[in-house]
Amino acid sequence: MLRFAVHTLRLISLLFVVVCLVGRPIIAQVPAPDEATYRIAKQLNCPTCAGRNLADCPTETCAQWKAEIKAQLDMGKSAQEVLDYFQARFGPTVLQEPPKTGVTAPLWAAPVGAALVFLLAAGAVMLRAARHNPLTDVAAADPAEDPFVSALEEEVRRNG
Amino acid sequence: MFADLGHLSVIFAFVACLYAAVVAPLGAQRNDDRLVQSGRIAALMTFPLVLIGCLGLWHALLTHDFGVQYVASVSSRATPVFFRITALWGSQNGSLLFWCLIMSAFVAAAMVRDWEDAGDKSLLPYVTMTMALVLGFFLFLELFLANAFVRTDFPPQDGRGLNPLLRHPGMIIHPPMLYAGYTGLLVPFAFCIASLITRRSDDLWLRSSRRWTLVGWAFLTAGLLLGGRWAHDVLGWGGYWGWDPSENKPLITWLIATPFLHSAMIQEKRGMFKNWNVFLMMLTFASMFFGTAFIRSGLLTSVHAFAASDIGPFFMGAMVVILTACAALWLTRLDVLRSENKLDSAFSREGIFLIQNVLFLSTAFTVFIGTIFPILSEAISGTKITVGPPFFDQTVGPQLAALVALMGVAPLLAWGKSNGAAVGRQMLGPLTFAAAVMVALLAAGATQPVPLLLFGLCAYTLAQTVMEYVRGARARMHSMNEPAPLALVRLAQRNQRRYGGYLVHLGVVLLAIGVIGKGFYGYDTITTPAVKLNESFTVGDYTFTYRGIRPVPCEFNDCQTIQAMLLVTSAKDGRVLGAVFPHRDHYPVQQHTATIPAISGTFNTEVYVLLAAWEDGGATASFQVYINPLINWIWVGGIVMILGFVVCFWKAPERETVTSPAVAQRAIRAGVPAR
């Protein structure tokens, strides 16, 4: 009995494969996700389209992922739960937006740190300058605002 | 036959590079001008030699010489002539050859132009040497590791055809532009190195470098924008920028070359920041080299790294050698590069340029870290962590906004020291304009605070930049009695760099408006459930009625196209606006499906429709619709930026001298140093 069932299943799957191969239209038809699935897919990376999110990737592997999302949504899971599921299964690499905690925390900290350090360094240079040359009264006209003056200034520099 | 001739010619070019790299500096050491000239001519000759190489490969492509492996891999009998020509840069080996061609063109141009223009020729032997070494390295890669001329004993009947993604007009000029941007930056780098070798402390190198950097910068800008346009038209993701490694790489170089163009001014005007400029120039070159290495070695996967292979180790080795040599050279010359002036005040043009410079660098660093994080994480923790667009949007966005703000302040500040009250007065008008714009936007229903503030910021900077022209033109109208349009033209003519630069700023602001519009107000949706035949759906102001799908002849003859037909009517009054035809192209040989959008809508709101799927022969179909507000401002901004470059670069007629005594008096009162 069991053996019969296994055989039938094998036969069916074989048939399925044959149908898939033979009955393939000129362009593979991929079922479209619904809006809710689409929203979630937008937040996931696609395993087969490098650099693109799941929703924008037309491959069949991605179609399976979208089907998985839909199945989970149909089971009553919330969007966040679906995302959590994918993260638990594939790690943070599956998310379009890397989490701000965990392994990817340094990634988020780096730009902020760099900007701060760079700006502080620039600030230190300027502070030192300000200390060396206390602000004196500034000349009345501003050479930067008069193109003639800056032209002249350049001329003086060139010939001087 | 011709391909083999080309191969031979490229070998000669490689030898010429080696010869030039040895002979030119030798001639300088021995004070033998004949040797130097010989080196110069050898470097000059690399261009025609590599060109012959390219012509050889083009000949093979055009005559279907599938005995050449490269030809078989990027073209087929079905490939149209046009794409057989562009197939030269369709894959790694050929594109490396093409890269060498453009680089040698720059080498030759520098050898002609700078040699004839320069009064002081002391840098040129070392410029020749540096450029010949770098070009030689790339020719070495081409000849020994990624040879496009390799033949096979068993030529196939037909080739594989060109990568379908590369069949777009944008791809005709996008790669050449980017290559020109990159390789153009070799020239200023060579001048920098030559200046260090000869222990020069003046700004001789900068005078040549600035102009060449501007050329490289303009090509990079154009290349980036065309790349964005191509992605928008072909990749079917609705956007223009995906923070893909091969987009990030030129962006990083752009983000380093741009502050260099600014800080070079400080050295010219004030004799300061000499070390900094050397550092920036070296960093620009390193980013170019590093980025090329990363993409070409296939370390980073990318949607369009068409050109990956195993030349990585050589790149990395060369990178280490170059960085060590640069650092050693620079560190031994630190004393020569001492500043002639001190920073007088933080509240000055120099001060704000310094802030601008570090902000640009931290932005470049941010893009860099996000791009290489997948590799870093793989090296450290063993898993490759993908970094998607949200990271870049959130980290790079604020820094770019700060740079837009600086653009609205920097032009007001004077060299040396600035008058706070005067600056405040000049800010008043544009600030009022910005406030008015924000109120108008609020009234129109734009209530999200962040984009509202950002639009306000753009309005301020836009007004301030326009005011620069107004103030300058007004001054001319008063003193020279010129009518407004003439005054404006003369103003730009008399100070091309300055007013061309402001035009670039204007372009950047327009581009920023587009980025903000698309980023904050853009949205996309997928039709759920699938649309039945003759059924309608509405997105934004547009109603689409599905009229079925049909197979149509493909644009190229190695693909199959399924096209959907949609009638577009106005959602408000039901007026028929036209029809759109999004389609899918399937390429059986390459096993690739391209989802090609149909683009419609108005200038300010683009509607971008994709055929997502269909069932039962088109009885139902699904569509992805992107609404992209203001995205067209990006392209307009880009064009304005390039125009700004043209104004900067255009050779102007002789300058008129300042004759008005009043002007001279004012200048003296302003305290212009007479040195």
Interface residues (C-beta under 8 A of the other chain):
Chain A: I26 I27 A28 Q29 V30 P31 A32 P33 D34 E35 A36 Y38 N45 C49 A50 G51 R52 N53 A55 D56 P58 G91 P92 T93 V94 L95 Q96 E97 P98 V103 T104 L107 W108 A110 P111 V112 A114 A115 F118 L119 A121 A122 V125 M126 L127 A129 A130 H132 N133 L135 T136 V138 A139 A140 A141 D142 P143 A144 E145 D146 P147 F148 V149 S150 A151 L152 E153 E155 V156 R157 G160
Chain B: L235 G236 W237 G238 G242 W243 D244 P245 K269 T301 S302 V303 K342 L343 D344 S345 A346 R349 G351 L354 I355 N357 V358 L359 L361 S362 F365 T366 I369 G370 F373 S377 S381 T383 K384 I385 T386 V387 G388 P389 P390 F391 T395 V396 Q399 P411 L412 L413 A414 W415 K417 S418 N419 A422 Q426 R471 G472 A475 R476 S479 L491 R494 N495 R498 T525 I526 T527 T528 P529 A530 P551 Q560 I562 R584 H586 T593 T595 A612 A613 W614 E615 S622 Q624 R655 T657 V658 S660 V663 A664 R666 A667 R669 A670 G671 V672 P673 A674 R675
